[in-house]
Amino acid sequence: MAFDGQTWRLERDERLLGEIVIEDADFPWLSGRFVPQAAFAEVEAWFVESLALMEAEEYGRFDVAYDRIARALTLVSPEGPVAEFLLHIEGDQAWFRWSDEPFDEPFDEDDEP
């Protein structure tokens, strides 16, 4: 795959938190080895919490917890920052999907089609 071997960066205010070396691409997900930098310790608990909530199928609480990640962090592809991403990190493994455009907002029953 074209993604294999690429290095993506996780940043906070342009400060490197870690790098993801892509090892597998299973559209729409990419996954690989996560190489944290010292600054990752500042946000590591966010990823632990969001993954635990997702695994517990507490999706409402997951959305709230993950929103903090999406607002504060930037995922940078080899071509530059992506507009939107969903990233999970557990130990030295990371998996994510991304978009150059913002993800669609969830459909609200009160919204008209």
C-alpha positions in Angstrom: 0.0 0.0 0.0 1.0 3.6 -0.6 0.7 4.4 3.1 3.1 1.7 4.4 6.2 3.3 6.0 4.8 6.8 6.1 5.3 8.8 9.3 2.4 10.8 10.6 2.8 13.2 13.5 0.6 14.0 16.5 1.0 17.6 17.6 -0.3 20.0 20.2 0.2 23.7 19.4 2.9 22.7 16.9 4.8 20.7 19.5 5.5 17.1 18.6 3.7 14.6 20.9 4.6 11.5 18.9 4.9 9.8 15.5 2.9 7.0 13.9 4.8 4.8 11.5 2.2 3.3 9.3 2.4 -0.5 9.1 -1.1 -1.4 7.8 -3.8 0.3 5.8 -7.3 -1.2 5.8 -9.5 1.5 4.4 -10.6 3.7 6.0 -8.3 2.9 8.9 -4.5 3.2 9.1 -2.5 1.7 11.9 1.1 1.4 13.0 3.7 1.8 15.7 3.3 4.8 17.9 6.6 6.5 19.0 5.8 8.9 21.8 7.8 12.0 22.8 8.1 13.2 26.4 5.2 15.7 25.8 2.8 12.8 25.1 2.6 12.2 28.8 0.5 15.4 29.1 -2.4 13.8 27.0 -1.9 10.1 27.4 -4.7 9.8 30.0 -7.1 11.3 27.4 -6.4 8.3 25.1 -6.7 5.8 27.9 -10.1 7.3 28.9 -11.5 7.5 25.4 -10.5 3.9 24.5 -11.9 2.6 27.8 -15.2 4.3 27.1 -15.4 3.1 23.6 -14.7 -0.5 24.6 -17.4 -0.2 27.3 -19.8 1.0 24.6 -20.4 4.2 26.5 -20.6 6.2 23.2 -22.1 9.4 24.6 -19.4 9.7 27.2 -16.8 8.7 24.6 -17.9 11.6 22.3 -17.4 14.1 25.2 -14.0 12.6 26.1 -12.8 12.4 22.5 -13.9 15.9 21.8 -11.1 17.1 24.0 -8.6 15.3 21.8 -10.1 16.6 18.6 -10.0 20.2 19.8 -6.6 20.2 21.3 -4.5 18.0 19.0 -3.5 18.0 15.4 -2.8 14.9 13.2 -0.3 15.8 10.5 0.1 13.6 7.4 3.2 13.7 5.3 1.3 16.3 3.2 0.2 18.4 6.1 -2.4 18.7 8.8 -5.7 16.9 8.3 -9.1 18.5 8.9 -10.6 15.8 11.0 -9.4 12.5 12.6 -10.4 9.7 14.9 -7.3 8.4 16.6 -6.8 5.6 19.2 -3.5 5.0 20.9 -2.8 2.0 23.2 0.8 1.4 24.2 3.0 1.5 21.2 0.1 1.0 18.7 -2.1 3.6 17.1 -5.0 3.3 14.6 -6.9 6.1 13.0 -9.0 7.4 10.2 -8.9 10.9 8.8 -10.5 13.3 6.4 -9.3 16.3 4.5 -12.8 17.7 5.1 -14.6 17.8 8.5 -16.6 14.7 9.3 -20.4 15.0 8.8 -22.2 15.9 12.0 -24.3 13.2 13.4 -27.9 13.3 12.3 -30.2 14.8 14.9 -33.8 13.6 15.0 -35.0 17.3 15.2 -33.1 18.2 12.0 -35.1 18.1 8.8 -33.7 15.9 6.0 
